[in-house]
């Protein structure tokens, strides 16, 4: 009886050991399994496009560019590229927010080397090599892209910079280890006081270089000084003129009103100039 119990114990121990070994062997496969969410879309989306959630409907995605970095959600993949697919019948655009997948990239910020970070470019749905000014990255490239190699170029697009100059960009596909997060190379605006930095980001909706912030501040100060000086001088001179010649009060007030309008126009123009300088 004792021997029989020992045999049963050995069998149980053996089963437990085999189960543990199988779990250890299979666990990495489950860990690497990709769970992909399906979304709807109002436009035709290509595999490899960088997309973000629509502002008015989080169940739909759309191609985004660098201006919409805060909406970066992932990359469009094929239905056969994911182990698990989630979504309704009308949500057939599958977006991966993690894992290794092909991504459309351009030469906007130069060639891409293995290990470079990839961020959204100015072309909607297409990425580029991330620099030190892109706040958010899509992931890290595990393949290189050379715009000088015609075999790697799939298409080309033309974009315009802030000065209106056209730039011809080569577009290709590289595999990216998708892991959306803050850009490790991002330069913080340590030269700016916290209040100025927050105010500029609130107006522009993105980080702004210190030189633009200080130029905007200078424009605002000058516009305020000019408009304030005009209005103050007009009010002071009007009060003096009315005191000397009360009968001309109507004409003096008309002149004062005109000067005040001019002062307000100068101030509003300065505000508009500051907005353009920060936003563009």
C-alpha positions in Angstrom: 0.0 0.0 0.0 2.8 2.4 0.9 4.6 1.6 -2.4 1.4 2.2 -4.3 1.0 5.7 -2.7 4.6 6.5 -3.6 4.0 5.6 -7.2 0.9 7.8 -7.3 2.9 10.7 -5.7 5.6 10.3 -8.4 3.0 10.3 -11.1 1.4 13.5 -9.7 4.8 15.2 -9.4 5.6 14.2 -13.0 2.3 15.6 -14.3 2.9 18.9 -12.4 6.5 19.2 -13.7 5.4 18.6 -17.3 2.6 21.2 -16.9 5.1 23.7 -15.5 7.5 23.1 -18.4 4.7 23.5 -21.0 3.6 26.8 -19.3 7.1 28.1 -19.4 7.4 27.2 -23.1 4.1 28.6 -24.1 4.0 31.7 -21.9 6.2 33.9 -24.2 4.0 33.1 -27.2 0.9 34.4 -25.3 2.9 37.4 -24.2 3.9 38.3 -27.7 0.4 37.7 -29.1 -1.0 40.9 -30.5 -4.5 42.0 -29.6 -5.8 44.5 -32.2 -8.9 46.7 -32.0 -11.0 47.3 -35.0 -12.3 50.7 -35.9 -14.5 52.4 -38.5 -13.2 55.0 -41.0 -14.7 57.6 -43.3 -11.8 57.3 -45.8 -10.0 54.5 -47.4 -6.9 53.7 -45.2 -3.9 51.9 -46.5 -1.9 49.2 -44.5 1.0 50.9 -42.8 -0.7 54.3 -42.3 -0.3 56.2 -39.0 -3.7 57.0 -37.6 -5.4 58.7 -34.7 -8.9 58.7 -33.2 -11.4 61.1 -34.8 -12.2 64.0 -32.5 -15.9 63.7 -32.9 -16.1 59.9 -33.0 -13.6 57.8 -31.0 -14.9 54.6 -32.7 -13.3 55.8 -36.0 -9.8 56.5 -37.0 -8.2 58.8 -39.6 -4.7 59.5 -41.0 -2.9 62.1 -39.0 0.2 64.3 -39.4 2.7 65.9 -37.0 0.1 68.6 -36.0 -2.1 65.9 -34.4 0.7 64.2 -32.5 -1.5 64.2 -29.3 -4.1 61.9 -31.2 -1.5 59.3 -32.3 -3.1 55.9 -31.8 -1.2 53.4 -33.9 -0.7 52.0 -37.4 -3.1 50.2 -39.7 -2.4 46.5 -40.2 -3.9 43.6 -42.0 -6.4 41.3 -40.4 -4.0 38.4 -40.7 -1.2 40.2 -38.8 -2.8 39.9 -35.4 -3.5 37.0 -33.2 -6.6 38.4 -31.7 -9.0 40.9 -33.4 -11.6 42.9 -31.5 -14.4 44.9 -33.1 -17.9 45.0 -34.5 -18.9 44.0 -38.0 -18.7 47.5 -39.2 -15.2 48.1 -37.7 -12.9 46.5 -40.2 -9.9 48.9 -39.9 -7.5 47.2 -37.5 -5.1 49.4 -35.7 -2.1 48.1 -33.7 -0.7 50.2 -30.8 2.1 47.8 -30.0 4.2 45.2 -31.8 6.3 45.0 -34.9 4.5 46.1 -38.1 5.3 47.8 -41.5 4.8 51.6 -41.4 4.8 54.1 -44.3 7.7 56.6 -43.9 9.1 59.5 -45.8 12.4 61.2 -46.2 11.2 64.5 -44.7 13.6 64.4 -41.9 16.3 62.4 -43.7 17.0 58.7 -44.1 16.0 56.3 -41.4 18.6 54.0 -39.8 18.0 51.0 -37.7 17.3 52.2 -34.1 16.0 55.6 -35.1 12.7 56.7 -33.6 9.8 57.2 -35.9 7.2 60.0 -35.5 4.4 61.4 -37.6 5.4 63.7 -40.5 3.7 66.6 -42.2 2.1 64.1 -44.6 -1.0 62.5 -43.2 -0.6 58.8 -42.5 3.1 58.8 -43.1 6.0 58.8 -40.6 9.5 60.1 -40.6 12.7 60.0 -38.6 12.0 61.7 -35.3 14.2 64.6 -34.3 14.4 66.5 -31.0 11.3 68.6 -31.5 8.7 65.9 -32.0 6.9 65.4 -28.7 5.5 61.9 -29.4 7.0 58.9 -31.2 5.3 55.9 -32.8 8.2 53.5 -32.1 11.7 52.5 -33.1 12.7 51.5 -36.6 14.1 47.9 -36.9 14.7 48.4 -40.7 16.5 51.2 -42.6 15.1 53.4 -45.3 17.4 55.0 -47.8 15.7 57.6 -50.1 18.6 57.3 -52.5 17.8 53.6 -53.1 15.2 53.4 -55.8 14.3 49.8 -54.8 13.1 51.1 -51.4 10.9 53.9 -52.7 7.2 53.1 -53.2 6.0 56.6 -54.1 6.7 60.3 -53.8 4.8 63.3 -52.4 5.3 67.0 -52.6 4.9 69.2 -49.5 5.3 72.9 -48.7 7.1 74.3 -45.7 6.1 77.4 -43.8 7.8 79.6 -46.3 5.9 78.2 -49.2 8.9 76.3 -50.6 8.1 72.9 -52.1 9.9 69.7 -51.0 9.8 66.4 -52.9 9.7 63.5 -50.5 10.3 59.8 -51.1 7.9 57.4 -49.4 8.8 53.8 -48.4 7.9 51.1 -45.9 10.0 50.0 -42.9 9.2 47.7 -40.0 8.7 49.6 -36.7 8.6 48.3 -33.2 5.5 50.2 -32.3 5.4 51.6 -28.8 3.8 55.0 -28.6 5.3 57.3 -26.0 7.2 60.5 -25.3 10.2 61.2 -27.5 13.3 60.5 -25.4 15.3 63.0 -27.6 12.8 65.8 -27.0 14.4 69.1 -26.0 12.6 70.7 -23.2 12.1 74.5 -23.2 14.2 75.1 -20.1 15.1 78.5 -21.3 11.5 79.6 -21.0 9.7 80.5 -17.7 7.0 78.0 -16.9 4.2 80.6 -17.4 5.4 81.6 -20.8 5.9 78.0 -21.9 2.4 77.0 -20.8 0.8 80.0 -22.4 2.6 79.5 -25.7 1.6 75.8 -25.8 -2.0 76.7 -24.9 -2.1 79.1 -27.9 -0.2 76.9 -30.4 -1.4 73.5 -29.3 2.2 72.2 -29.4 5.7 73.0 -28.0 7.1 76.3 -29.4 10.7 77.3 -29.6 11.9 80.0 -27.2 12.9 82.4 -30.0 9.3 82.4 -31.3 7.9 82.9 -27.8 10.2 85.9 -27.1 9.4 87.4 -30.5 5.7 87.0 -29.8 6.2 88.6 -26.4 8.1 91.6 -28.0 5.3 92.1 -30.6 2.6 92.0 -27.8 4.5 94.6 -25.7 5.1 96.9 -28.6 1.5 96.7 -29.8 0.2 97.3 -26.3 2.6 100.3 -25.8 1.6 101.9 -29.1 -2.1 101.5 -28.6 -2.0 102.5 -25.0 0.1 105.6 -25.8 -2.4 106.6 -28.6 -5.4 106.2 -26.4 -3.8 107.9 -23.4 -2.6 110.9 -25.4 -6.0 111.2 -27.2 -8.0 111.2 -23.9 -5.6 113.7 -22.2 -5.6 116.1 -25.1 -9.4 115.8 -25.5 -10.0 116.6 -21.9 -7.7 119.7 -22.1 -9.4 120.8 -25.4 -12.9 120.5 -24.0 -11.8 122.5 -21.0 -10.5 125.3 -23.2 -13.3 125.2 -25.7 -16.5 123.5 -24.4 -18.4 124.4 -27.6 -16.2 122.1 -29.6 -17.0 119.1 -27.4 -18.8 117.2 -30.2 -16.0 117.5 -32.7 -13.4 116.7 -30.0 -15.3 113.5 -28.9 -15.5 112.4 -32.6 -11.7 112.8 -32.9 -11.2 110.9 -29.7 -13.4 108.1 -30.9 -11.4 107.8 -34.1 -8.1 107.6 -32.2 -9.4 105.0 -29.8 -10.5 102.9 -32.8 -7.1 103.2 -34.3 -5.5 102.2 -31.0 -7.7 99.1 -30.7 -6.9 98.1 -34.3 -3.2 98.3 -33.5 -3.6 96.2 -30.4 -5.8 93.6 -32.2 -3.3 93.4 -35.1 -0.5 92.7 -32.6 -2.6 89.9 -31.0 -3.2 88.4 -34.4 0.5 88.6 -35.3 1.4 86.8 -32.0 -1.1 84.1 -32.8 0.2 83.5 -36.3 3.8 83.5 -35.1 3.1 80.8 -32.4 0.7 78.7 -34.5 2.5 78.5 -37.8 
